[in-house]
Amino acid sequence: MKNLKFKSAFAQNFLPFGPEGIKIDFDSIGNIVLIKGENIDYKDASSRESSNGSGKSSIQEIIVWTLFGKTVKNPKKLNKNDVIHNIHKKNCKTEVCFDSYKVQRGRAPDYLKLWKQEGDDWVEITQGKSQDTQQRIDEEIGLSYEAFLSTSIFTDDQSNCFLEADAAKKREIVEDLLLLSVYKQRFENSKVLLKENKNSLRQLTSEYELLLSNRNSVETKIQNSKNSDVLWKNNKKKEMSDALISVKNKKQKLDQINEDKDMQEYKTARENSEKINKEIESSNVELKEVVEKKNDIKKLIDDQNKEIISKKEKIRNFEFDKKTKLSEVEKNNKEIKLLERNESGQVCKNCYSKIDPENYKSVIEKYKDKNNDLNSDINKIENSILSLDVKLDENSLKENEKIYQNFYKQEISLNKKLQDYREEFLKYSSVKEPESNSSKKVLEAEIEMLSNKVKEMKFEYENSPYKEIIEGFEKDLVEADSVLSKKKESIGEIESQLPYYEFWTNAFGDNGIRKWIVDGIIPALNSRLEYWMQVLDDNRIKIEFNNQLEETIHKTLDENIEFYYYTMSAGQKRRLNLAVNQSFAHIMMLTTNTCPSICFLDEVTTNIDPVGVQGIYNMICELSEHRQIFITTHDTDLLNMLSGCDTLNLKMENAVSKLEV
């Protein structure tokens, strides 16, 4: 439920209100509020001050412009900058608080902000873009601009009244009042989706038919190509058959020609020479392999001989070194023995001094060390000699020499065989071709030519030029069938969805749930109209609406005479519009539990006679039981009737309107 309880309104540099601004606290004033004005800037010749132009009608503009970004009067003629105070020209700001929401709208600079009250705090819920914020505000209000004006604003020119609207606008206003806009939006969405699906279906069907046509064309091409292939093969088959018959006939003629002995010998010699030539070619290949293997083993033998000679030379050098070192060891041993036989006190034969055992012991140790080094070298030499295993190399050499001999013998044998073949080949080659019959040669040439032609035709027959063409078309046919299958599946999916969209388009359409709801409120609407016309005009004029929201107006005294709205007097129109205005507000409250807490009646008694003024006053009193009613009027009778109510006094001075406290 949207209470739409308005709490306060503020304006600064907006229309006639200047930088000091104006703020109205709706909770601090009563339910019937008379708006008075004084325009000091305008005086007549007798210095009397006027109330016109003081800004009385601008209070309702604060509410409407803040909520919807449009003015009440001339919204199509006024642009957004026209609401800025015409002297200060910037920092235009308005603010309205209703329920738990606060809206601020500004021009120069431009902005639109929205807050929601949570406890004692205001939490800003402004959206990223102004249109998104406006959409959120519209959702919270639950009424369109036109519906709000129809139920809450009654202007002196009656321009926003329900009866002044055309049929489409009337239906739109009623649907907004009954909060049916969500159904209308669903209707629009369903209609768009239905149209899109129908367009998609037409497009897919067109594509499917084109693809099917292309597919059938490919199938026709395949059949035509197959027919051409069969015809071509039949012709080729007949050509081969004719050629084979011709070959057979020519061979029969050739067989009838008797061959003499010389020709038979020549043919035999030719056959034998061809056989021997093949044998020569085979033997040459075999000889080449044997010679290559013989040469390879010969090279290996030469390398082994060089290696053995080199090793033997190394062994001789090692033996010489060993012998030399053994000789040195033997010599050192002799010296050691001589030194060991010396006795203390003897005279040394070299230095002629007396021998001291302590002196020659060190000499003996030196000789022994030398012998140890020499023996170590001898061991190394012996190991090196052992590592040079010449006997193993010699055994391997003998085996390779045997292999070489075998290859050598094979080479001799093959050369002998080739010599014999060559002599035999020369013998057969020397056989001369005898003089042949010229007709026989012609037949042989023709048979050979026809046989080659048959081979060519057989190859062509097995590799028909249509084969590749047919395979290509068959591949295209498989791809076309696959695409057609997918396209048909897409068409089926859309066709299955169409009844669903058609149902909801009809259900949410003008003749669906919205019409059902509107039809349901018509009796209550006409009943309320009768009530308000009783209050306003003592039921001297009666108005009723049918299900198409078309009004019927007639006078109670003669119900058979129908009147048209646009032919009635201004006072009669005003009473009718007031009744319709508040009847719809009543219906809205009954059906949606929604109704703005404020209502503005601007010069409501214009063109109303004194009897009618009393009716309007009675209406104001009754409306004030549930809503806060703001009245602007120059009517003396109504002013007297409202003398005890709360008053908002506006004073225009120096082109700025202020609220007098």
C-alpha positions as CSV (number, residue, x, y, z in Angstrom):
1,M,0.0,0.0,0.0
2,K,1.3,3.5,-1.0
3,N,0.0,6.1,1.4
4,L,1.5,9.0,-0.4
5,K,1.4,11.0,2.8
6,F,3.1,14.3,2.0
7,K,5.1,15.8,4.8
8,S,6.9,18.9,3.5
9,A,7.8,20.9,0.4
10,F,10.6,23.3,-0.2
11,A,11.6,25.6,-3.1
12,Q,14.5,28.0,-3.8
13,N,15.0,30.1,-6.9
14,F,12.0,28.2,-8.4
15,L,9.4,30.2,-10.4
16,P,8.5,33.3,-8.1
17,F,10.4,32.0,-5.1
18,G,13.9,33.5,-4.5
19,P,17.1,32.6,-2.8
20,E,15.5,32.7,0.7
21,G,13.2,30.0,-0.4
22,I,9.9,28.7,0.9
23,K,9.2,25.7,3.0
24,I,5.8,24.2,4.0
25,D,5.4,21.7,6.8
26,F,2.1,19.9,5.9
27,D,1.9,18.3,9.4
28,S,1.8,21.7,11.1
29,I,-1.3,22.9,9.3
30,G,-4.9,21.8,9.1
31,N,-6.8,19.8,6.5
32,I,-8.4,22.9,4.9
33,V,-5.8,25.5,3.9
34,L,-6.6,28.8,2.2
35,I,-3.8,30.1,0.1
36,K,-3.8,33.9,-0.1
37,G,-1.4,36.3,-1.9
38,E,-0.3,39.9,-2.0
39,N,1.6,41.4,-4.9
40,I,3.2,44.6,-3.8
41,D,4.9,45.0,-7.1
42,Y,1.5,45.5,-8.8
43,K,-0.9,48.3,-7.8
44,D,-3.8,49.8,-9.6
45,A,-4.5,53.5,-10.0
46,S,-6.0,53.8,-6.5
47,S,-2.9,52.2,-5.0
48,R,-4.8,49.0,-4.2
49,E,-2.5,46.0,-4.0
50,S,-3.4,42.9,-6.2
51,S,-3.2,39.2,-5.2
52,N,-2.6,38.1,-8.8
53,G,0.9,37.0,-9.6
54,S,1.8,36.5,-5.9
55,G,2.7,32.8,-6.5
56,K,-0.4,31.1,-5.1
57,S,-0.6,28.5,-7.9
58,S,3.2,27.9,-7.7
59,I,2.8,25.8,-4.5
60,Q,1.2,23.0,-6.4
61,E,4.0,23.4,-9.0
62,I,6.6,22.6,-6.3
63,I,5.0,19.2,-5.7
64,V,4.4,18.3,-9.3
65,W,7.8,19.5,-10.7
66,T,9.8,17.8,-7.9
67,L,8.1,14.5,-8.4
68,F,7.7,14.4,-12.3
69,G,10.0,17.1,-13.7
70,K,7.0,18.8,-15.4
71,T,4.9,21.8,-14.6
72,V,1.1,21.7,-14.0
73,K,0.4,24.5,-16.5
74,N,1.6,24.4,-20.1
75,P,4.1,21.6,-19.6
76,K,4.7,21.3,-23.4
77,K,5.4,25.0,-23.8
78,L,7.7,25.5,-20.8
79,N,11.1,24.1,-21.1
80,K,13.1,23.0,-18.1
81,N,15.0,26.3,-17.7
82,D,11.8,28.3,-17.5
83,V,11.2,27.1,-13.9
84,I,14.4,28.9,-12.7
85,H,13.8,32.3,-11.1
86,N,14.0,34.9,-13.9
87,I,16.3,37.2,-12.0
88,H,18.6,34.9,-10.2
89,K,18.8,32.3,-13.1
90,K,20.7,29.6,-11.2
91,N,20.7,27.3,-8.1
92,C,17.1,26.3,-8.7
93,K,16.2,23.7,-6.1
94,T,13.0,22.0,-4.9
95,E,12.4,19.3,-2.3
96,V,9.4,17.1,-1.4
97,C,9.1,14.6,1.5
98,F,6.4,11.9,1.3
99,D,6.0,8.7,3.2
100,S,9.6,7.6,4.0
101,Y,11.1,9.3,0.9
102,K,12.7,12.6,0.1
103,V,13.1,13.9,-3.5
104,Q,15.3,16.8,-4.6
105,R,15.4,18.2,-8.1
106,G,17.6,21.0,-9.3
107,R,18.4,23.1,-12.4
108,A,21.6,25.1,-13.1
109,P,23.1,22.8,-12.0
110,D,20.9,19.9,-13.0
111,Y,20.4,17.0,-10.6
112,L,17.8,14.5,-9.3
113,K,18.3,12.8,-5.9
114,L,16.3,10.4,-3.9
115,W,16.6,9.3,-0.2
116,K,14.8,6.8,1.9
117,Q,14.3,7.2,5.7
118,E,15.6,4.4,7.9
119,G,15.0,5.2,11.5
120,D,16.3,8.8,12.1
121,D,18.7,8.6,9.1
122,W,18.2,9.5,5.4
123,V,19.9,6.9,3.2
124,E,20.5,8.1,-0.4
125,I,19.2,5.7,-3.0
126,T,19.9,7.8,-6.1
127,Q,20.4,5.7,-9.2
128,G,23.3,6.1,-11.7
129,K,21.3,8.0,-14.3
130,S,18.6,10.6,-13.8
131,Q,16.1,8.6,-15.8
132,D,16.8,5.6,-13.6
133,T,16.2,7.7,-10.5
134,Q,12.9,9.0,-12.1
135,Q,11.8,5.5,-12.7
136,R,12.4,4.6,-9.1
137,I,10.4,7.7,-8.0
138,D,7.5,6.7,-10.4
139,E,7.5,3.2,-8.9
140,E,7.2,4.6,-5.3
141,I,4.5,7.1,-6.2
142,G,2.5,4.6,-8.2
143,L,0.8,7.2,-10.3
144,S,1.7,8.8,-13.7
145,Y,1.9,12.6,-14.1
146,E,-1.6,12.6,-15.7
147,A,-3.1,10.4,-13.1
148,F,-1.7,12.5,-10.3
149,L,-3.1,15.7,-11.8
150,S,-6.5,14.1,-12.4
151,T,-6.9,13.2,-8.7
152,S,-5.0,15.9,-6.9
153,I,-4.8,19.1,-9.0
154,F,-7.8,21.1,-10.2
155,T,-6.7,24.1,-12.2
156,D,-8.7,27.3,-13.0
157,D,-8.5,26.5,-16.8
158,Q,-9.5,22.8,-16.3
159,S,-6.8,21.8,-18.8
160,N,-5.8,18.7,-16.9
161,C,-9.4,17.5,-16.2
162,F,-10.4,14.0,-17.3
163,L,-13.3,15.1,-19.5
164,E,-10.9,17.3,-21.5
165,A,-8.8,14.3,-22.5
166,D,-9.3,12.2,-25.7
167,A,-10.4,8.5,-25.5
168,A,-6.9,7.1,-25.5
169,K,-5.7,9.5,-22.8
170,K,-8.8,8.8,-20.7
171,R,-8.1,5.1,-20.7
172,E,-4.4,5.7,-19.9
173,I,-5.4,7.9,-16.9
174,V,-7.8,5.3,-15.6
175,E,-5.3,2.5,-15.9
176,D,-2.7,4.6,-14.1
177,L,-5.2,5.4,-11.3
178,L,-6.0,1.7,-10.9
179,L,-2.2,0.8,-11.0
180,L,-2.7,-1.1,-14.2
181,S,0.4,0.2,-15.8
182,V,2.3,-3.0,-14.9
183,Y,-0.3,-4.9,-17.0
184,K,0.1,-2.4,-19.8
185,Q,3.8,-2.7,-19.7
186,R,3.4,-6.5,-19.8
187,F,1.1,-6.1,-22.8
188,E,3.7,-3.9,-24.6
189,N,6.5,-6.4,-23.7
190,S,4.3,-9.4,-24.8
191,K,3.4,-7.5,-28.0
192,V,7.1,-6.7,-28.7
193,L,8.1,-10.4,-28.0
194,L,5.2,-11.6,-30.2
195,K,6.2,-9.3,-33.0
196,E,9.9,-10.3,-32.7
197,N,9.0,-14.0,-32.7
198,K,6.7,-13.6,-35.7
199,N,9.4,-11.6,-37.5
200,S,11.9,-14.3,-36.6
201,L,9.6,-17.0,-37.7
202,R,9.0,-15.2,-41.1
203,Q,12.8,-14.7,-41.4
204,L,13.6,-18.3,-40.5
205,T,10.8,-19.7,-42.7
206,S,12.1,-17.6,-45.6
207,E,15.6,-18.9,-44.9
208,Y,14.3,-22.4,-44.6
209,E,12.5,-22.2,-47.9
210,L,15.6,-20.8,-49.6
211,L,17.8,-23.5,-48.1
212,L,15.2,-26.2,-49.1
213,S,15.2,-24.8,-52.6
214,N,19.0,-24.9,-52.7
215,R,19.0,-28.4,-51.2
216,N,16.5,-29.7,-53.8
217,S,18.7,-28.0,-56.5
218,V,21.7,-29.9,-55.2
219,E,19.7,-33.1,-55.2
220,T,18.7,-32.5,-58.8
221,K,22.3,-31.8,-59.7
222,I,23.3,-35.1,-58.1
223,Q,20.7,-37.0,-60.1
224,N,21.6,-35.2,-63.3
225,S,25.3,-35.9,-62.7
226,K,24.6,-39.6,-62.0
227,N,22.5,-39.9,-65.2
228,S,25.4,-38.2,-67.1
229,D,27.9,-40.6,-65.4
230,V,25.9,-43.6,-66.5
231,L,25.6,-42.4,-70.0
232,W,29.3,-41.5,-70.2
233,K,30.3,-45.0,-68.8
234,N,28.0,-46.7,-71.2
235,N,29.6,-44.9,-74.1
236,K,33.0,-45.6,-72.8
237,K,32.1,-49.3,-72.3
238,K,30.9,-49.5,-75.9
239,E,34.2,-47.9,-77.1
240,M,36.2,-50.5,-75.1
241,S,34.1,-53.3,-76.4
242,D,34.5,-52.1,-80.0
243,A,38.3,-51.8,-79.5
244,L,38.6,-55.3,-78.0
245,I,36.6,-56.8,-80.8
246,S,38.9,-55.0,-83.3
247,V,42.0,-56.4,-81.4
248,K,40.6,-59.9,-81.5
249,N,39.9,-59.7,-85.2
250,K,43.3,-58.4,-86.0
251,K,45.0,-61.1,-83.8
252,Q,43.0,-63.7,-85.8
253,K,44.3,-62.3,-89.0
254,L,47.8,-62.3,-87.6
255,D,47.6,-65.9,-86.6
256,Q,46.6,-66.8,-90.2
257,I,49.9,-65.5,-91.4
258,N,52.5,-68.5,-91.3
259,E,55.9,-67.8,-89.8
260,D,59.0,-69.4,-91.4
261,K,61.9,-71.1,-89.7
262,D,64.2,-68.0,-89.8
263,M,61.6,-65.8,-88.1
264,Q,61.1,-68.5,-85.4
265,E,64.8,-68.7,-84.8
266,Y,65.0,-64.9,-84.6
267,K,62.3,-64.7,-82.0
268,T,63.9,-67.5,-80.0
269,A,67.3,-65.7,-80.2
270,R,65.6,-62.4,-79.1
271,E,63.9,-64.2,-76.1
272,N,67.2,-65.9,-75.1
273,S,69.2,-62.6,-75.5
274,E,66.7,-60.8,-73.3
275,K,66.9,-63.6,-70.6
276,I,70.8,-63.5,-70.8
277,N,70.8,-59.7,-70.6
278,K,68.8,-59.9,-67.4
279,E,71.3,-62.5,-66.0
280,I,74.2,-60.2,-66.9
281,E,72.5,-57.3,-65.1
282,S,71.9,-59.5,-62.1
283,S,75.5,-60.9,-62.1
284,N,77.0,-57.4,-62.5
285,V,75.0,-56.3,-59.4
286,E,76.3,-59.4,-57.5
287,L,79.9,-58.8,-58.7
288,K,79.8,-55.2,-57.6
289,E,78.6,-56.2,-54.1
290,V,81.4,-58.9,-53.9
291,V,84.1,-56.5,-55.1
292,E,82.9,-53.8,-52.6
293,K,83.0,-56.4,-49.7
294,K,86.4,-57.7,-50.9
295,N,87.8,-54.1,-51.0
296,D,86.3,-53.4,-47.6
297,I,88.0,-56.5,-46.0
298,K,91.2,-55.7,-47.8
299,K,91.3,-52.2,-46.3
300,L,90.5,-53.8,-42.9
301,I,93.5,-56.3,-43.3
302,D,95.8,-53.4,-44.3
303,D,94.8,-51.5,-41.2
304,Q,95.3,-54.6,-39.0
305,N,98.8,-55.2,-40.4
306,K,99.7,-51.6,-39.7
307,E,98.3,-51.9,-36.2
308,I,100.3,-55.2,-35.5
309,I,103.5,-53.7,-36.9
310,S,103.0,-50.6,-34.7
311,K,102.3,-52.8,-31.6
312,K,105.4,-55.0,-32.3
313,E,107.5,-51.9,-32.5
314,K,106.2,-50.6,-29.2
315,I,106.9,-54.1,-27.6
316,R,110.5,-54.0,-28.9
317,N,110.9,-50.5,-27.4
318,F,109.3,-51.7,-24.1
319,E,111.6,-54.8,-24.0
320,F,114.6,-52.6,-24.6
321,D,113.6,-50.2,-21.8
322,K,113.0,-53.2,-19.5
323,K,116.4,-54.7,-20.3
324,T,118.1,-51.4,-19.6
325,K,116.3,-51.0,-16.3
326,L,117.1,-54.6,-15.3
327,S,120.7,-53.9,-16.0
328,E,120.7,-50.8,-13.8
329,V,119.0,-52.9,-11.0
330,E,121.7,-55.6,-11.3
331,K,124.4,-52.9,-11.2
332,N,123.0,-51.2,-8.1
333,N,122.7,-54.6,-6.4
334,K,126.4,-55.2,-6.9
335,E,127.2,-51.8,-5.5
336,I,125.1,-52.6,-2.4
337,K,126.9,-55.9,-1.9
338,L,130.3,-54.2,-2.2
339,L,129.3,-51.6,0.3
340,E,127.9,-54.2,2.7
341,R,131.2,-56.1,2.6
342,N,133.2,-53.0,3.8
343,E,134.5,-53.1,7.3
344,S,135.0,-50.3,9.7
345,G,138.5,-48.8,9.5
346,Q,139.3,-49.9,6.0
347,V,140.5,-47.4,3.5
348,C,138.1,-46.4,0.7
349,K,139.5,-47.1,-2.7
350,N,137.9,-43.9,-4.1
351,C,138.6,-41.2,-1.4
352,Y,141.3,-43.1,0.5
353,S,139.8,-42.2,3.8
354,K,138.8,-44.6,6.5
355,I,135.4,-46.2,6.1
356,D,132.7,-45.4,8.6
357,P,129.6,-47.8,8.5
358,E,127.4,-44.8,9.3
359,N,128.5,-43.1,6.2
360,Y,127.8,-45.9,3.6
361,K,124.5,-46.9,5.1
362,S,122.8,-43.9,3.5
363,V,124.5,-44.7,0.2
364,I,123.0,-48.3,0.4
365,E,119.5,-46.8,1.0
366,K,119.8,-44.6,-2.0
367,Y,120.7,-47.6,-4.2
368,K,117.7,-49.5,-2.8
369,D,115.4,-46.6,-3.5
370,K,116.6,-46.4,-7.0
371,N,116.0,-50.1,-7.4
372,N,112.5,-49.7,-6.1
373,D,111.8,-47.0,-8.6
374,L,113.3,-49.1,-11.4
375,N,111.3,-52.2,-10.4
376,S,108.1,-50.1,-10.4
377,D,108.9,-48.9,-14.0
378,I,109.7,-52.5,-15.0
379,N,106.2,-53.6,-13.8
380,K,104.6,-50.8,-15.7
381,I,106.5,-51.8,-18.9
382,E,105.4,-55.4,-18.4
383,N,101.8,-54.4,-18.0
384,S,102.0,-52.2,-21.1
385,I,103.5,-55.2,-23.1
386,L,100.6,-57.4,-21.9
387,S,98.0,-54.8,-22.9
388,L,99.4,-54.9,-26.5
389,D,97.9,-58.3,-27.2
390,V,99.4,-58.9,-30.7
391,K,98.4,-62.5,-30.8
392,L,94.7,-61.6,-30.6
393,D,95.2,-59.2,-33.5
394,E,97.1,-61.8,-35.5
395,N,94.3,-64.3,-35.0
396,S,91.7,-61.7,-36.2
397,L,93.9,-60.9,-39.2
398,K,94.1,-64.6,-40.2
399,E,90.2,-64.8,-40.1
400,N,89.9,-61.7,-42.3
401,E,92.5,-63.0,-44.7
402,K,90.3,-66.2,-45.1
403,I,87.3,-64.0,-45.8
404,Y,89.2,-62.0,-48.3
405,Q,90.2,-65.2,-50.1
406,N,86.6,-66.3,-50.3
407,F,85.5,-62.9,-51.8
408,Y,88.5,-63.1,-54.2
409,K,87.4,-66.6,-55.4
410,Q,83.8,-65.4,-55.8
411,E,85.0,-62.4,-57.9
412,I,87.0,-64.8,-60.2
413,S,84.0,-67.1,-60.5
414,L,81.5,-64.2,-61.3
415,N,83.9,-62.7,-63.9
416,K,84.1,-66.1,-65.6
417,K,80.3,-66.4,-65.5
418,L,79.9,-62.9,-66.9
419,Q,82.4,-63.7,-69.7
420,D,80.3,-66.8,-70.6
421,Y,77.1,-64.8,-70.5
422,R,78.6,-62.0,-72.8
423,E,79.8,-64.6,-75.3
424,E,76.4,-66.2,-75.3
425,F,74.6,-62.8,-75.6
426,L,76.8,-61.9,-78.6
427,K,75.9,-65.2,-80.2
428,Y,72.2,-64.6,-79.9
429,S,72.5,-60.9,-80.7
430,S,74.2,-61.7,-84.0
431,V,71.0,-63.4,-85.2
432,K,69.5,-61.0,-87.7
433,E,65.8,-60.3,-88.1
434,P,64.6,-61.8,-91.4
435,E,62.6,-59.8,-93.9
436,S,58.9,-59.8,-92.6
437,N,55.6,-59.5,-94.4
438,S,54.6,-55.8,-94.5
439,S,50.9,-56.6,-93.7
440,K,52.0,-58.5,-90.6
441,K,54.0,-55.5,-89.3
442,V,51.0,-53.3,-89.9
443,L,48.7,-55.6,-88.0
444,E,51.1,-55.9,-85.0
445,A,51.4,-52.1,-84.8
446,E,47.6,-51.7,-85.0
447,I,47.1,-54.4,-82.3
448,E,49.6,-52.6,-80.0
449,M,48.0,-49.3,-80.6
450,L,44.5,-50.6,-79.9
451,S,45.7,-52.5,-76.8
452,N,47.2,-49.3,-75.4
453,K,44.0,-47.4,-76.2
454,V,41.9,-50.1,-74.4
455,K,44.1,-49.6,-71.3
456,E,43.6,-45.9,-71.4
457,M,39.8,-46.3,-71.8
458,K,39.7,-48.7,-68.9
459,F,41.6,-46.2,-66.7
460,E,39.2,-43.4,-67.8
461,Y,36.2,-45.7,-67.1
462,E,37.4,-46.5,-63.6
463,N,38.0,-42.7,-62.9
464,S,34.9,-41.1,-64.3
465,P,35.1,-37.2,-64.5
466,Y,31.6,-37.2,-62.8
467,K,32.8,-39.1,-59.7
468,E,34.4,-36.1,-58.0
469,I,31.5,-33.9,-59.0
470,I,28.9,-36.3,-57.5
471,E,31.0,-36.6,-54.3
472,G,31.1,-32.8,-54.0
473,F,27.4,-32.5,-54.5
474,E,26.7,-35.3,-52.0
475,K,28.8,-33.6,-49.4
476,D,26.9,-30.3,-50.1
477,L,23.6,-32.3,-49.7
478,V,24.7,-33.7,-46.2
479,E,25.6,-30.1,-45.1
480,A,22.4,-28.7,-46.5
481,D,20.3,-31.4,-44.6
482,S,22.2,-30.6,-41.4
483,V,21.5,-26.8,-41.7
484,L,17.9,-27.5,-42.7
485,S,17.4,-29.7,-39.6
486,K,18.8,-27.0,-37.3
487,K,16.7,-24.3,-39.0
488,K,13.6,-26.5,-38.8
489,E,14.3,-27.1,-35.1
490,S,14.6,-23.3,-34.6
491,I,11.3,-22.8,-36.4
492,G,9.6,-25.4,-34.2
493,E,10.9,-23.7,-31.0
494,I,9.5,-20.3,-32.1
495,E,6.2,-21.9,-33.3
496,S,5.8,-23.5,-29.9
497,Q,6.3,-20.1,-28.2
498,L,3.9,-18.2,-30.4
499,P,0.7,-19.4,-28.6
500,Y,2.2,-18.4,-25.3
501,Y,3.0,-14.9,-26.5
502,E,-0.4,-14.5,-28.2
503,F,-2.2,-15.6,-25.0
504,W,-0.4,-13.0,-22.9
505,T,-0.7,-10.3,-25.5
506,N,-4.5,-10.9,-25.5
507,A,-4.6,-11.3,-21.7
508,F,-2.8,-8.0,-21.1
509,G,-4.3,-6.2,-24.1
510,D,-7.0,-3.7,-24.3
511,N,-9.7,-6.4,-24.2
512,G,-8.0,-8.5,-21.5
513,I,-7.5,-8.1,-17.8
514,R,-7.2,-4.3,-17.9
515,K,-10.6,-4.0,-19.5
516,W,-12.1,-6.5,-17.1
517,I,-10.8,-4.4,-14.1
518,V,-12.0,-1.1,-15.7
519,D,-15.4,-2.7,-16.4
520,G,-15.6,-3.7,-12.8
521,I,-15.1,-0.2,-11.4
522,I,-17.7,1.5,-13.7
523,P,-20.7,0.9,-11.4
524,A,-18.8,2.2,-8.4
525,L,-17.6,5.2,-10.4
526,N,-21.1,6.1,-11.6
527,S,-22.4,5.7,-8.1
528,R,-19.8,8.1,-6.7
529,L,-20.4,10.5,-9.6
530,E,-24.1,10.6,-8.6
531,Y,-23.1,11.3,-5.0
532,W,-20.8,14.2,-5.9
533,M,-23.3,15.7,-8.3
534,Q,-25.8,15.6,-5.5
535,V,-23.4,17.5,-3.3
536,L,-22.4,20.0,-6.1
537,D,-25.5,20.5,-8.1
538,D,-28.4,18.8,-6.3
539,N,-28.4,16.2,-9.1
540,R,-29.8,18.6,-11.6
541,I,-27.2,17.3,-14.1
542,K,-26.4,13.6,-14.3
543,I,-23.2,12.0,-15.8
544,E,-22.5,8.3,-16.4
545,F,-19.6,6.4,-18.1
546,N,-20.0,3.2,-20.1
547,N,-17.4,0.4,-20.3
548,Q,-15.5,2.4,-23.1
549,L,-15.2,5.3,-20.7
550,E,-17.5,7.4,-22.9
551,E,-19.6,9.8,-20.9
552,T,-23.3,10.4,-21.2
553,I,-24.7,13.7,-19.8
554,H,-28.3,14.7,-19.3
555,K,-30.5,16.7,-17.1
556,T,-32.4,15.0,-14.4
557,L,-35.7,16.7,-15.5
558,D,-35.5,15.2,-18.9
559,E,-33.3,12.1,-19.1
560,N,-34.2,11.6,-22.8
561,I,-32.3,14.7,-23.8
562,E,-28.5,14.1,-24.0
563,F,-26.0,16.9,-23.6
564,Y,-22.5,17.1,-24.9
565,Y,-19.7,18.2,-22.7
566,Y,-18.2,20.9,-25.0
567,T,-21.6,22.6,-25.4
568,M,-22.2,23.1,-21.7
569,S,-21.4,26.3,-19.8
570,A,-18.1,26.9,-18.0
571,G,-19.8,26.5,-14.6
572,Q,-21.5,23.3,-15.5
573,K,-18.2,21.9,-16.9
574,R,-16.5,22.9,-13.6
575,R,-19.0,21.0,-11.5
576,L,-18.7,17.9,-13.8
577,N,-14.9,18.0,-13.7
578,L,-14.9,18.3,-9.9
579,A,-17.2,15.4,-9.5
580,V,-15.2,13.2,-12.0
581,N,-11.9,14.3,-10.4
582,Q,-12.9,13.3,-6.9
583,S,-14.9,10.2,-8.0
584,F,-11.7,8.8,-9.6
585,A,-9.7,9.6,-6.5
586,H,-12.3,7.7,-4.5
587,I,-12.2,4.7,-6.9
588,M,-8.4,4.7,-6.8
589,M,-8.5,4.7,-3.0
590,L,-10.9,1.8,-3.0
591,T,-9.1,-0.4,-5.5
592,T,-5.4,0.4,-4.8
593,N,-5.5,1.7,-1.2
594,T,-3.5,4.6,-2.8
595,C,-4.4,8.3,-2.7
596,P,-2.3,11.4,-2.4
597,S,-2.8,13.1,0.9
598,I,-3.1,16.6,-0.7
599,C,-5.5,18.1,-3.2
600,F,-5.2,21.6,-4.8
601,L,-8.3,23.4,-5.9
602,D,-7.1,26.5,-7.9
603,E,-9.9,29.1,-8.4
604,V,-12.4,26.3,-8.0
605,T,-15.5,28.6,-8.0
606,T,-14.7,30.4,-11.3
607,N,-18.0,30.7,-13.3
608,I,-19.9,29.1,-10.4
609,D,-23.1,30.8,-9.2
610,P,-23.7,31.5,-5.5
611,V,-25.8,28.3,-5.2
612,G,-22.9,26.3,-6.6
613,V,-20.4,27.8,-4.3
614,Q,-22.2,26.3,-1.3
615,G,-22.0,22.9,-3.0
616,I,-18.2,23.3,-3.5
617,Y,-17.8,24.3,0.1
618,N,-19.7,21.2,1.2
619,M,-17.4,19.1,-1.1
620,I,-14.3,20.7,0.5
621,C,-15.5,19.9,3.9
622,E,-16.1,16.3,3.1
623,L,-12.8,15.8,1.3
624,S,-10.9,17.3,4.2
625,E,-12.0,14.4,6.3
626,H,-9.4,12.2,4.5
627,R,-7.1,14.7,2.6
628,Q,-5.4,18.0,3.0
629,I,-7.2,20.5,0.7
630,F,-5.5,23.7,-0.5
631,I,-7.8,26.3,-2.0
632,T,-7.0,29.5,-4.0
633,T,-10.0,31.7,-4.7
634,H,-11.2,35.2,-5.3
635,D,-14.8,34.3,-4.6
636,T,-16.1,36.4,-1.7
637,D,-18.7,33.9,-0.6
638,L,-16.2,31.0,-0.5
639,L,-13.7,33.2,1.4
640,N,-16.3,34.0,4.0
641,M,-17.1,30.3,4.3
642,L,-13.4,29.5,4.8
643,S,-12.7,32.3,7.2
644,G,-11.9,30.0,10.1
645,C,-9.4,27.7,8.3
646,D,-5.6,27.8,8.3
647,T,-4.0,30.2,5.8
648,L,-0.8,30.4,3.8
649,N,0.0,34.0,3.1
650,L,2.3,34.8,0.2
651,K,3.8,38.2,-0.5
652,M,5.4,39.2,-3.8
653,E,7.9,42.0,-3.5
654,N,10.7,42.9,-5.9
655,A,9.8,40.0,-8.1
656,V,10.3,37.5,-5.2
657,S,7.5,35.7,-3.5
658,K,7.9,34.8,0.2
659,L,5.8,33.0,2.8
660,E,4.6,35.3,5.5
661,V,4.8,33.8,9.0
